[in-house]
Structures are given as structure tokens and as C-alpha cells.
């Protein structure tokens, strides 16, 4: 009988001690680290046209470029030629290049702005680069429409053949 009374007394003491006298709380913080990522992409790696033999500048079909990034301060995107259009067989034979940039659409918290919408090289003055730019003020996904033009001036005043330039798209964090 003594053992039973002792066991009940001990059990009552343990249960009484385990019961809180005031409410208790504990918390746990959930943290996600989202990396800053940026990308730039276009469908085609090469576009080719045939000159129409007029004095008109020769436009290439509009090219769509997709850019995006999660940089909180936004991004800057630059499209530039690696030089004026140069003849493949005789690189000293050149024609100017022109770039024109439009913002097709955008999504995200950042707002995009085309900061330099049109630019042309001037190889005769020593400037072979055509460069257009845009930027966002936050994280965004956007489509840009880029137009490239071969500047003719007067057809027949430059050697026939194949001319080329390369447009390079670059995205950087602000």
C-alpha cells in the first residue's frame, strides 16, 4: 500500500511540474536565398538578306531578344555591333551599320526603359560601333525588338560581295 501511495504522489508531482503555469511559445524562421540570375537570348544566330540593288538602306527582319534578371537594382542591356559591315574578302571595304531598339513587352517589378533607341556606326570618322541600350529599375523579364540596317548611301559605290557584322547582346546588373 505504501508503494501505491508513493507512486501516485510521484506521478502527481511530475504531472504538476510538467504543466506550465503560463503560455509558452517558440518560433522558427524560414529563409529562402534567391540567387541573382540574368540571361539574354535570341532565336537565331545568323540572319542573311540580299541587297535589292537600290540606294535604300537595307533592313534586316526584326529580331526578338529575350532578357531577364532578378537583380533588385535592375539591369542594363546593351546591343552593339563588333564593327561596321565589312566585306568578307576585303575587310577594308566597309558600310555603316544602324541598330534600332524597341521594348516589345515586360513583366516583373522592374520598369524597363530604352535609353538609346537608335545608333549608327560611322566608320569613315573612326567609329565602327553601333550601340543601343535599355535598362530596368528592378527584377524583370522583357522582349526587345532589334532592327539592323546596312547603310547603302549609293548602290554601286562599294564592291559587290558578302558583308557582315556581329551584334552582341550583353546584360549587366545595375
C-alpha positions as CSV (number, residue, x, y, z in Angstrom):
1,X,0.0,0.0,0.0
2,X,2.9,2.3,0.8
3,X,4.3,1.8,-2.7
4,X,1.0,2.7,-4.4
5,X,0.5,5.9,-2.4
6,X,4.2,6.8,-3.1
7,X,3.8,6.1,-6.9
8,X,0.6,8.2,-7.1
9,X,2.3,11.0,-5.2
10,X,5.3,10.9,-7.5
11,X,3.1,10.8,-10.7
12,X,1.0,13.7,-9.4
13,X,4.2,15.7,-8.7
14,X,5.6,15.0,-12.2
15,X,2.4,15.9,-14.0
16,X,2.0,19.1,-11.9
17,X,5.6,20.1,-12.7
18,X,5.1,19.4,-16.5
19,X,2.0,21.6,-16.7
20,X,3.1,25.2,-17.5
21,X,1.7,27.9,-15.3
22,X,1.8,30.4,-18.2
23,X,1.5,30.1,-22.0
24,X,4.8,29.4,-23.8
25,X,5.7,30.0,-27.5
26,X,8.5,29.2,-29.7
27,X,9.2,30.3,-33.3
28,X,11.1,29.1,-36.3
29,X,12.2,31.4,-39.1
30,X,12.0,30.1,-42.7
31,X,14.6,31.7,-45.0
32,X,15.0,31.4,-48.8
33,X,18.1,32.7,-50.6
34,X,17.2,33.5,-54.2
35,X,20.3,34.0,-56.3
36,X,20.7,36.9,-58.7
37,X,20.4,35.5,-62.2
38,X,20.4,37.2,-65.5
39,X,20.0,35.9,-69.0
40,X,19.9,37.2,-72.6
41,X,18.8,35.1,-75.6
42,X,17.8,35.2,-79.2
43,X,16.3,32.6,-81.6
44,X,18.7,32.9,-84.5
45,X,22.5,33.1,-84.6
46,X,22.7,34.4,-88.2
47,X,20.3,36.3,-90.5
48,X,21.1,36.9,-94.2
49,X,19.5,39.2,-96.7
50,X,20.2,40.0,-100.4
51,X,20.7,43.7,-101.3
52,X,17.9,44.9,-103.5
53,X,20.4,47.0,-105.7
54,X,18.7,50.3,-104.8
55,X,20.2,53.3,-102.9
56,X,17.9,52.4,-100.0
57,X,19.3,51.2,-96.6
58,X,18.8,47.5,-96.3
59,X,16.8,46.5,-93.3
60,X,17.1,43.0,-91.8
61,X,14.0,41.4,-90.4
62,X,13.2,42.4,-86.8
63,X,15.0,40.2,-84.3
64,X,13.5,39.3,-80.9
65,X,15.8,39.2,-77.9
66,X,14.6,38.0,-74.6
67,X,16.3,39.3,-71.4
68,X,15.6,38.9,-67.8
69,X,17.1,39.0,-64.3
70,X,16.4,39.1,-60.6
71,X,18.8,41.9,-59.7
72,X,16.9,44.1,-57.2
73,X,18.5,47.3,-58.5
74,X,17.8,46.3,-62.1
75,X,19.8,45.6,-65.2
76,X,21.3,47.3,-68.2
77,X,21.2,45.6,-71.6
78,X,23.4,46.7,-74.5
79,X,23.3,45.6,-78.1
80,X,26.3,46.6,-80.2
81,X,28.0,45.7,-83.4
82,X,31.5,44.4,-83.3
83,X,32.3,46.8,-86.1
84,X,30.8,48.3,-89.3
85,X,29.7,45.9,-92.0
86,X,32.9,44.6,-93.6
87,X,33.5,42.8,-96.9
88,X,34.4,39.1,-96.1
89,X,37.2,39.0,-98.7
90,X,38.4,42.6,-98.3
91,X,37.8,43.9,-94.8
92,X,38.9,47.4,-95.8
93,X,35.6,47.7,-97.8
94,X,33.0,48.8,-95.3
95,X,29.5,50.1,-94.9
96,X,27.9,51.6,-91.8
97,X,25.5,49.6,-89.6
98,X,22.5,51.0,-87.8
99,X,20.7,49.5,-84.8
100,X,17.2,50.4,-83.6
101,X,15.7,49.0,-80.3
102,X,12.1,48.9,-79.1
103,X,10.7,47.3,-75.9
104,X,8.2,44.7,-77.0
105,X,6.8,43.8,-73.6
106,X,7.9,43.4,-70.0
107,X,6.9,41.5,-66.8
108,X,8.0,41.9,-63.2
109,X,8.5,44.5,-60.6
110,X,11.1,46.5,-62.6
111,X,10.2,49.0,-65.2
112,X,12.1,49.0,-68.4
113,X,13.2,52.0,-70.5
114,X,15.0,52.1,-73.8
115,X,17.7,54.7,-73.1
116,X,19.4,54.8,-76.5
117,X,16.8,53.7,-79.1
118,X,18.8,54.3,-82.4
119,X,22.5,54.4,-83.1
120,X,24.7,54.2,-86.2
121,X,28.3,53.5,-86.8
122,X,30.4,56.0,-88.8
123,X,33.5,54.0,-90.0
124,X,34.8,57.0,-92.0
125,X,35.1,59.0,-88.8
126,X,36.7,56.1,-86.9
127,X,33.5,54.9,-85.0
128,X,32.7,51.4,-86.2
129,X,30.4,50.5,-83.3
130,X,26.6,51.0,-83.4
131,X,25.2,50.7,-79.8
132,X,21.7,50.8,-78.4
133,X,20.8,50.4,-74.7
134,X,17.9,49.8,-72.3
135,X,17.6,49.4,-68.5
136,X,15.2,48.3,-65.8
137,X,15.0,49.6,-62.3
138,X,14.2,46.2,-60.8
139,X,13.7,42.5,-61.5
140,X,12.1,42.0,-64.9
141,X,11.6,39.8,-67.9
142,X,11.4,41.6,-71.3
143,X,11.3,41.1,-75.0
144,X,13.2,43.6,-77.1
145,X,12.7,44.1,-80.9
146,X,16.1,44.8,-82.5
147,X,16.4,46.1,-86.1
148,X,19.7,46.1,-88.0
149,X,20.2,48.1,-91.2
150,X,23.0,48.0,-93.8
151,X,23.6,51.6,-94.8
152,X,23.8,51.8,-98.6
153,X,24.2,55.6,-99.4
154,X,24.7,54.9,-103.2
155,X,24.5,51.4,-104.6
156,X,27.4,50.7,-106.9
157,X,29.9,52.7,-105.0
158,X,31.1,49.7,-102.9
159,X,32.4,46.3,-104.1
160,X,29.9,43.5,-104.6
161,X,30.2,40.5,-102.3
162,X,29.3,39.5,-98.8
163,X,29.4,41.9,-95.9
164,X,28.9,41.1,-92.3
165,X,28.9,42.4,-88.7
166,X,28.0,40.7,-85.5
167,X,25.6,42.1,-82.9
168,X,26.5,41.2,-79.3
169,X,23.9,41.5,-76.6
170,X,25.1,42.0,-73.0
171,X,23.2,42.2,-69.8
172,X,24.8,43.6,-66.6
173,X,23.5,44.3,-63.1
174,X,23.0,48.0,-62.2
